[in-house]
């Protein structure tokens, strides 16, 4: 179950993947949508079956006090109330051309690394570097190749266990440009 957390103190707002999927179901065919999720547990926002459920992945115990001064920071919240969720009643195939870039697999977590002597989110760093190299009008497939090369470069320097994902809905292809201007 993926979700995005917004500031809210004791009761933060959470945008769940099923809510994003419901919104995408209203987007007409021919419209390009790009979603970038730099978070753990990105969920499945694109084409989905109505009875689809997702497993819960425990992160284990995290000592946040010990990690505060560490250059590599975890980037997740573990909310026990999300461990058991009923199946979603929302499903269906999208009409729009949606592409979902996510920072890691469902069973991985996103990290920050001291890249160029500054703590940086790995996914954001790689996406920006890849977009700069390939260009905003590059095809999704070409951009994913660049992302993979940049990720391999970081893996040669760090023990990086974060596999970026590009998911395309049924109506989208790898030939679609990342950005299409009118």
N, C-alpha and C positions, 0 to 999 in steps of 0.2 A: 504494500500500500504506500504509494508515494504521497508526499505532501510538501507544500512550501509554507514556512512559518514566517509570519509578519510580526513586528513588535507589538506587544500588548501586555507587558508585565507578567502578572500571574496567569492571565488567560490569553495567550497569544492566539491570533487568528491563523487558521490552517487552511490552505487551498489544496484539496486532494486531487489526485490524478483523475478520478471519476468526474469531478466537476469541470476540469479542463476538457475532458473528452466530451462531456455534454455540450459545452460551449462550441467546440470544434464541429459537432454534428450540425450546427446551424449555419456554418460557413458554406457558401455555394461552390459548385465546381468551377474550376479555372482559377480560383484564388490560391495564391501561394502563402503558406504559413510556415514559419520557422520558429521552433521552440528550442531554447537553450536552457538546460537544467544543470547547474553547477551544484549538485547536491547528491547525497547518498539516497538510495531507494527512490529512483526516479519514477518508478511505477510504469504503467503502460497507458499512455494517453491517446494513442492513435487508434487504429482498428482493433476492436476487442469483442469477444463474445460476451453475451449478457450474463453468463454464470461464471465468468472467470474470477478466480481468487489467486492471491499471491502469497507465498510463504513469508513468515516473519523471520528475520535474521537478527540474532542477538549480537550485540557488540561486546558483550562481556562487561566486566567492571572497568570503569574509567576513573582514574584518580585525577580530577580536574585541577586540584591544588598543585600536584606535581608537574602537570603539563603547562601551567601558566607561563613559565619562563622558558619553555622548550621551543626551539626554532621550528619544529615540525608540529603543527597543531591539528587535532582532530576536527572534523567539520560535520558533526552530526549531533542530534539529540536522540536519546533513547526514551521513548514514551511507552511505558508498559501497557497503557490502555489501548494501544494500537496492535497489540499482539494478536487479538482475535477480532476479525472484522467479518460481518456477514457478506455474502456474495453481492456484488453490485447488480442493481436492476437495470443499469444503463449499459448498453452495448450497441455495436453496429459498425458498419464500414463508413469511413468519411468520404465525402464528395470532393472536398478541397485537396490540394496537393500539399500535404503536411509532412514536414521533416522534423524529427526530434533528435537533437544532439544531447547526450547525457554523459556526465563525467565519469561514470563507472558502472560496472555490473551491479545487479541487485544485491549480491553478497559481498561487495567491496565497499570501502568508504573513501571519501575524497580527502586529500591531504594538502597541506601547504609545505613548501620546501624553501630553504634559503637559496634561491636562484639568483645569481649575480649579486650575492651578499645582501639580499632583501627577502623577507618572507613573502612568498607569493602563492596564490592558489594555482595548483598545477594545471587544472583544466582551463581556467581563464588565460593563463600565460600561453598555453599551447594553442588555444583557439585564436587569440590575437596574433600570435607570431605566424600561424598558418594562414590566416586571412591576409596578413601583410604580404606574405610571399606569393600566395596563389591569386589574390585579388578578390574583391567582393563579387565579381561576376563569374568566378570560376564555377564549374559544375560541382554538385554535391559530392560526386565520386572523386573528382580531382582534389577537392578540399579535404576529403577524408584521407586520401593518400598522403597529403602534406601533414595532416594531423598525426598519422601513423609514423611518418618519418621523424617528426619532431619529438613524439613520444619515445621512439627508440633512442634518440639522442639523449634524452633525459635518463632513460633506463641504463645507459652506459655509464652514467655518473652517479646514480642513486638506485637504491632498492625500491623501485616504484612498482606497487601492486595496484594499479588503477588502469582499467581498460576502458577507453572511451568507446561510446556506442553511437552509431547513426542508424536510426530507425526511420523507415519510410512507410507511409500508408500505401494502400493498394493503388491509389490514384497518382502516386508520385514515383519518379524514376531518378536514378543517379545522374542523369543528364541535365536535370533541372538546375538552373543557376542558383547559387546561394542567395543572390539578391538580383531582382529584376526591377529595373526602373521603367516607368512609363515612357 
